[in-house]
């Protein structure tokens, strides 16, 4: 794996985590090892590229309800989710049998 990829992964593990100490050096090494596999970084990037399609699918089935029990979890101190939205209210719009907990 190139040095740039390792630097990118280390940046994610330290600068994006609420508590950078959450991931041990051994955990970080395992992520680096996993990202050495062919296509691993492309797969991670494709998840983000699919965002527009994800939104389009959400819009297309916005009136559908999830019929099975749903457990939704989120980080309450995460700026892009827990601080930005009332996630229990958001998720209750999708499911009838919902359990919700902020972490």
C-alpha positions as CSV (number, residue, x, y, z in Angstrom):
1,X,0.0,0.0,0.0
2,X,1.3,3.4,-0.9
3,X,2.2,5.9,1.7
4,X,-0.6,8.2,0.7
5,X,-3.2,5.6,1.4
6,X,-1.8,4.9,4.8
7,X,-1.7,8.6,5.5
8,X,-5.3,8.9,4.4
9,X,-6.4,6.0,6.6
10,X,-4.5,7.3,9.6
11,X,-6.1,10.7,9.1
12,X,-9.6,9.2,9.1
13,X,-8.8,7.2,12.3
14,X,-7.5,10.2,14.2
15,X,-9.1,13.3,12.8
16,X,-12.6,12.0,12.1
17,X,-13.2,10.0,15.3
18,X,-14.9,11.7,18.2
19,X,-12.3,10.0,20.4
20,X,-9.1,9.2,18.4
21,X,-8.0,6.8,21.2
22,X,-11.0,4.5,20.3
23,X,-9.0,2.7,17.6
24,X,-5.9,0.9,18.9
25,X,-2.7,0.7,16.8
26,X,-3.6,-2.9,16.2
27,X,-7.1,-1.9,14.9
28,X,-5.5,0.7,12.6
29,X,-3.0,-1.9,11.3
30,X,-5.9,-4.2,10.5
31,X,-7.7,-1.5,8.5
32,X,-4.5,-0.8,6.6
33,X,-4.1,-4.5,5.9
34,X,-7.7,-4.7,4.7
35,X,-7.3,-1.7,2.4
36,X,-4.4,-3.3,0.8
37,X,-6.7,-5.7,-1.0
38,X,-7.5,-5.0,-4.6
39,X,-10.5,-2.8,-4.9
40,X,-10.9,-2.0,-1.3
41,X,-10.4,1.8,-1.6
42,X,-12.6,1.9,-4.7
43,X,-15.3,0.1,-2.7
44,X,-15.1,2.7,0.1
45,X,-15.2,5.5,-2.4
46,X,-18.1,4.0,-4.4
47,X,-20.2,4.1,-1.2
48,X,-19.9,7.8,-1.2
49,X,-20.4,8.2,-4.9
50,X,-23.7,6.3,-4.6
51,X,-25.1,9.1,-2.4
52,X,-27.2,10.7,-5.2
53,X,-28.6,7.3,-6.2
54,X,-29.4,6.6,-2.5
55,X,-31.3,9.8,-2.2
56,X,-33.2,9.1,-5.4
57,X,-34.2,5.7,-4.1
58,X,-35.3,7.2,-0.8
59,X,-37.4,9.7,-2.7
60,X,-39.0,7.0,-4.9
61,X,-40.1,4.9,-2.0
62,X,-40.6,7.6,0.6
63,X,-44.2,6.5,1.2
64,X,-43.2,2.9,1.9
65,X,-43.0,1.7,5.5
66,X,-40.6,-0.8,6.9
67,X,-42.7,-3.6,8.4
68,X,-40.2,-5.5,10.4
69,X,-38.7,-4.3,13.8
70,X,-36.0,-1.7,13.3
71,X,-33.2,-0.8,15.7
72,X,-31.5,2.5,14.8
73,X,-28.4,3.8,16.5
74,X,-26.4,7.0,16.1
75,X,-23.7,9.0,17.7
76,X,-25.4,12.0,19.5
77,X,-22.3,14.1,19.4
78,X,-21.6,13.6,15.7
79,X,-22.0,16.9,14.0
80,X,-23.4,15.6,10.7
81,X,-26.0,13.4,12.3
82,X,-26.7,13.5,16.1
83,X,-26.3,17.2,16.4
84,X,-28.0,18.0,13.1
85,X,-31.1,15.9,13.3
86,X,-33.7,14.4,15.7
87,X,-32.8,10.9,14.4
88,X,-35.6,9.2,16.3
89,X,-38.1,11.4,14.6
90,X,-36.5,11.0,11.2
91,X,-36.4,7.2,11.5
92,X,-40.0,7.0,12.8
93,X,-41.0,8.3,9.4
94,X,-39.8,5.0,7.9
95,X,-40.8,2.3,10.4
96,X,-43.7,1.4,12.6
97,X,-41.8,-0.9,15.1
98,X,-38.8,1.3,15.9
99,X,-36.4,1.2,18.8
100,X,-33.9,4.1,18.8
101,X,-30.9,4.9,20.9
102,X,-28.3,7.6,20.7
103,X,-24.8,6.6,21.7
